[in-house]
Amino acid sequence: MEFFDEITIKATQKAVYSALNDPAVLRQCIPGCDELIQHSPTNLEAKVVLKIGPVKARFAGVVTLNTDQAPDSFTLTGEGKGGAAGFARGSADVLLKEVGEVTVLSYNAKVQVGGKIAQVGSRLISGTAKKLSASFFAKFADIVVKN
């Protein structure tokens, strides 16, 4: 499945990019995040508890950032395993465009799931993925503006 969105954050591109690379900020924003460890500037490990319909699972996963075009854009790819619940993998292309005193953040994400999670149905998964993304970016924008 694929989804995209755009949000405006009242901060400079530099501040937004810096916050997107701060594990402490990300940990606060990721719904259900128990742990987020940065192994290098481009590699993170996460432990997240998610509930999708009737399936609740603890996922352990890795995220890799491609920052070749930073701070204007970057790509992240990740994969998480939730034991019997299944797996999720995906990628997101993120664009940051400074417009006056705000930054427009847009993203295009692709997600694939398997196992029990995939059995709950694509509508439920899609709706949950959009809800989690919206929650992440609302919290992220709030934190960036306050700092």
C-alpha positions as CSV (number, residue, x, y, z in Angstrom):
1,M,0.0,0.0,0.0
2,E,1.1,3.6,-0.6
3,F,0.2,6.8,1.1
4,F,1.4,10.4,1.2
5,D,0.8,13.6,3.0
6,E,2.1,17.1,3.6
7,I,2.4,19.2,6.7
8,T,3.6,22.7,7.4
9,I,5.9,23.2,10.4
10,K,6.6,26.6,11.9
11,A,10.4,26.1,11.9
12,T,13.4,26.4,9.6
13,Q,14.4,23.5,7.3
14,K,17.6,23.1,9.4
15,A,15.6,22.7,12.6
16,V,13.1,20.2,11.1
17,Y,15.9,18.1,9.5
18,S,17.9,18.2,12.8
19,A,14.8,17.0,14.8
20,L,14.2,14.2,12.2
21,N,17.7,13.0,13.0
22,D,17.3,13.2,16.8
23,P,16.5,9.8,18.4
24,A,15.1,11.5,21.5
25,V,12.6,13.5,19.4
26,L,11.7,10.5,17.3
27,R,11.1,8.2,20.3
28,Q,8.5,10.7,21.6
29,C,6.8,10.9,18.2
30,I,6.6,7.2,17.2
31,P,3.3,5.7,18.4
32,G,4.0,2.8,20.8
33,C,7.8,3.2,20.7
34,D,9.4,1.5,23.7
35,E,13.0,1.9,22.6
36,L,15.0,3.7,19.8
37,I,18.7,3.2,19.6
38,Q,20.9,5.0,17.1
39,H,23.8,2.8,16.0
40,S,25.2,5.3,13.5
41,P,24.0,8.5,11.8
42,T,22.1,6.4,9.3
43,N,21.1,3.3,11.2
44,L,18.5,3.0,14.0
45,E,17.0,0.1,15.9
46,A,13.4,0.3,17.3
47,K,11.1,-1.6,19.5
48,V,7.4,-0.7,19.1
49,V,4.1,-2.1,20.3
50,L,1.3,-1.7,17.8
51,K,-2.3,-2.7,17.7
52,I,-3.9,-3.2,14.3
53,G,-7.5,-4.3,14.6
54,P,-7.5,-7.4,16.8
55,V,-3.8,-8.0,16.4
56,K,-1.4,-6.5,19.0
57,A,2.3,-7.2,18.7
58,R,5.7,-6.0,19.8
59,F,7.9,-5.3,16.7
60,A,11.6,-5.1,16.6
61,G,13.1,-3.5,13.6
62,V,15.8,-1.5,11.9
63,V,15.6,1.7,10.0
64,T,18.2,3.0,7.5
65,L,18.4,6.5,6.3
66,N,19.8,7.6,2.9
67,T,20.9,11.2,3.4
68,D,22.6,11.8,0.0
69,Q,20.2,14.7,-0.8
70,A,19.9,16.1,2.8
71,P,18.7,18.4,4.1
72,D,16.3,18.9,1.1
73,S,15.2,15.3,1.0
74,F,16.1,11.9,2.3
75,T,14.8,8.3,2.1
76,L,14.3,5.9,4.9
77,T,13.7,2.2,4.7
78,G,12.8,-0.2,7.4
79,E,11.7,-3.6,8.4
80,G,10.1,-4.9,11.6
81,K,9.2,-8.3,12.8
82,G,6.4,-9.0,15.2
83,G,6.8,-12.7,15.8
84,A,3.6,-14.6,15.1
85,A,1.8,-11.4,14.2
86,G,4.0,-11.1,11.1
87,F,6.2,-8.4,9.6
88,A,6.1,-4.9,8.2
89,R,8.5,-3.4,5.8
90,G,8.5,-0.1,3.9
91,S,10.2,3.0,2.8
92,A,9.4,6.7,2.7
93,D,10.7,9.6,0.6
94,V,10.7,12.8,2.6
95,L,11.0,16.3,1.1
96,L,11.7,19.4,3.2
97,K,11.1,22.8,1.5
98,E,11.6,26.0,3.4
99,V,9.0,28.6,2.5
100,G,9.6,31.9,4.3
101,E,9.6,31.1,8.0
102,V,8.0,27.6,7.7
103,T,9.1,24.3,6.3
104,V,6.7,22.1,4.2
105,L,7.4,18.5,4.9
106,S,5.9,16.1,2.4
107,Y,6.3,12.3,2.3
108,N,5.4,9.4,0.1
109,A,5.4,6.0,1.9
110,K,5.1,2.5,0.8
111,V,4.3,-0.3,3.2
112,Q,4.1,-4.1,2.9
113,V,2.8,-6.4,5.7
114,G,2.6,-10.1,6.1
115,G,1.5,-12.7,8.6
116,K,-1.5,-12.3,10.9
117,I,-1.4,-8.5,10.3
118,A,-2.1,-9.0,6.6
119,Q,-5.1,-11.1,7.4
120,V,-7.0,-8.2,9.1
121,G,-7.6,-6.6,5.7
122,S,-6.0,-3.8,3.7
123,R,-8.6,-1.2,4.6
124,L,-7.9,-1.6,8.3
125,I,-4.2,-1.6,7.7
126,S,-4.3,1.4,5.5
127,G,-6.5,3.3,7.9
128,T,-4.2,2.4,10.8
129,A,-1.0,3.4,8.9
130,K,-2.5,6.8,8.0
131,K,-3.6,7.3,11.6
132,L,-0.2,6.4,12.9
133,S,1.5,8.7,10.4
134,A,-0.8,11.6,11.3
135,S,-0.1,11.1,15.0
136,F,3.6,10.9,14.4
137,F,3.8,14.2,12.4
138,A,1.4,16.1,14.7
139,K,3.5,15.2,17.7
140,F,6.7,15.9,15.7
141,A,5.5,19.4,14.6
142,D,4.5,20.2,18.1
143,I,7.9,19.3,19.5
144,V,9.8,21.1,16.8
145,V,7.8,24.3,17.3
146,K,8.3,24.2,21.1
147,N,12.1,23.8,20.8
